[in-house]
Amino acid sequence: MEKHQGDIPYERKRPRNRKRNLLLFCLGCLCFIPFYFGQSLRLRVQNLSCGSRVHRNDPETWCPLPDATVPGDDGLKTSEHFMSSRQLLLQVERLSAAVRIPTESYDDNGDVDEDPRWATFQDFHHVLEQLFPLVHSQLELRKVNRYGLQYTFRGTDASKKPILLTAHQDVVPAGTASRWTYPPYEGHFDGTFLWGRGSADCKNVLVGILSAVEDLLSQSFVPRRTIVLAFGFDEETSGFRGAAALNQSITEEWGSDSFLFVLDEGGMGIQGQGDDVLYAYPGVGEKGYYDVQLTLDVNGGHSSRPPKHTGIGIMADAIVALEKNPYSARLTQSSPFRRVLECRAKFSAKEVQPWLRDALLSGDERKIAEKLAGEETEEKWLMQTSQAVDVITGGVKVNALPETVQLQVNHRVALHESTQHINNHIREVLAPVVEKYGLHFEGFNSSSENGFDPEVTSSGILTAQSLQTLDPAPISPTDNGVWSVFSGTLRHVFETTESGQGKTVVPVGNIMTGNTDTVHYWDLTRNIYRFTPSRDGTRLNQHGIDERMGMTAHLEGMRLYYDLIRNFDGREDA
């Protein structure tokens, strides 16, 4: 029958005409409906729209709390076994040994095969081999770009997406050792804190992850879901040699969008608000990064015959103009920080500003942000672009007028803004300075073909140039099954710690003002979480003098890695 109809072309046209006529008739009816029902229909549509808006602004729907996700009966020890005195001594030994290797990375590092300063990472690898013998005998290890470490704990079910746990091996330079309470590379333990560069950023994370896996191996654990560990070695200098190369290696094997989730360092840890609530703040996004360089070229000369303002004086005026005109704060409807505020208003109503709940209900994006930013807490940077003049150079001799003055401004770009917005802002803010001193302004990424020519302008040229740029990170979803298990595991672990007993842990994604190695893993998954598991006050002075890590908090962090692996291994879907 079907074959016969296909052999007779003219018989196929008639059903098409009927369908077309029916479609035209239906369209005509749809066009007639508004005129027939008139205002009644329009009001009904408006009510539906308002209903959905009311639902979104219903405080009862704010901050849904996940159930605590407890690992199933998998025959393994509970994570509480990490809280023993034996484990404390073992972890002090491991973290101290890791801290004693000064794996410093520098902004001016050369390639790994050329710069001898990288050699210390080989010493660090030898220490890891001694500290974690089961990991190094049973997991697949690939060294990427010489010092990047990629471990694969191969699962038995290839249909399940793997998970990626990451950290970085490098640390920022320790500075003057005599200013530290204990030498920065001694790994001193005072009974509560382990002191030293990298103890809190982030050899604690690296050692914690490897310790959790080592413990699972000691119990003959064989995962169904593959676990990949990736440890870069230049995160403190943007990760282009380490995490970027690791991402390329991982993508070559697994492809894009191939991982269930990525967990890296970061976030805002565990913070209390009131007597009975703890907030867990994983980072589900990061602000962008943008450096701008301003160069002022002016006429030089002898300092005994100075102009009213030298080049340095003019540039000082430009700095004052920039700092007098900060970027505007805005709390968008999609901002993770708005979700944080909704959670606080719901679960810690007595502890937050009395006006906060009503302000959130109003939906105003600028007024509430301006009011919060006016309180001058660090959280204002979650709502606005920051700018910091961090580098300035000018002049070569004390009796010679400076001919070139240069400064660099670092921006952390808010989610609602862009580098183009910053460029426009700088032009606008500096326009009065340019006019005041009779300067010629050029930028961005443009310069005079022939350099500064005093015949062209008698005052000088101010050039703006874009340097390093990174867009704000994609926001990871917090309304899917992966987040449910992840956040549920946070509840389970931290509600069963000694300090969390009897309290409710509220997990809510937040924004990071800094950047992590996750910038190189965006294509692996939508589910990227940045979280160093530590309670407020237990992880101190990262990047500063007397950096230190509370060892009880370190053990609690190991519990999280251990139970995350177990919970996601028992997950039946993807």
Buried (B, 14 or more C-beta within 10 A) or exposed (E): EEEEEEEEEEEEEEEEEEEEEEEEEEEEEEEEEEEEEEEEEEEEEEEEEEEEEEEEEEEEEBBEBBEBBBBEEEEBEEBEEBBEEEBBEBBBEBBBBBBBBBBBBBEEBEEBEEEEBBEBBEEBBEBBEEBBEBBBEBBEBBEBBBBBBBBBBBBEEEEBBBBBBBBBBBBBEBEEEEEBEBBBBBBBBEEEBBBBBBBBBBBBBBBBBBBBBBBBBEEEBEBBBBBBBBBBBBBBBBBEBBBBBBBEBBBEEBEEEBBBBBBBBBBBBBEBBBEEBBBBBBBBBBBBBBBBBBBBBBBBEEBEEEBEBBBBBBBBBBBEBBEEBBBBBBBBEEBBBBBBBBBBBBBBEEEBEEEBBEBBBEEEBEEBBBBBBEEEEEBBBBBBBBBEBEEBEBBEEEEEBBBBBBBBBBBBBBBBBBBEBBBEBBBEBBEEBBEEBEBBBBBBEEBBEEEBEEEEBEBBBBBBBBEEBBBBBEBBEBEEEBBBBBBBBBBBBBBBBEBBEEBBBBBBBBBBBEBBBBBBBBBBBBBBBBBBBBBBEBBBBBEBBBBBBBBBBBBBBBBBBBBBBBBBBBBEEE
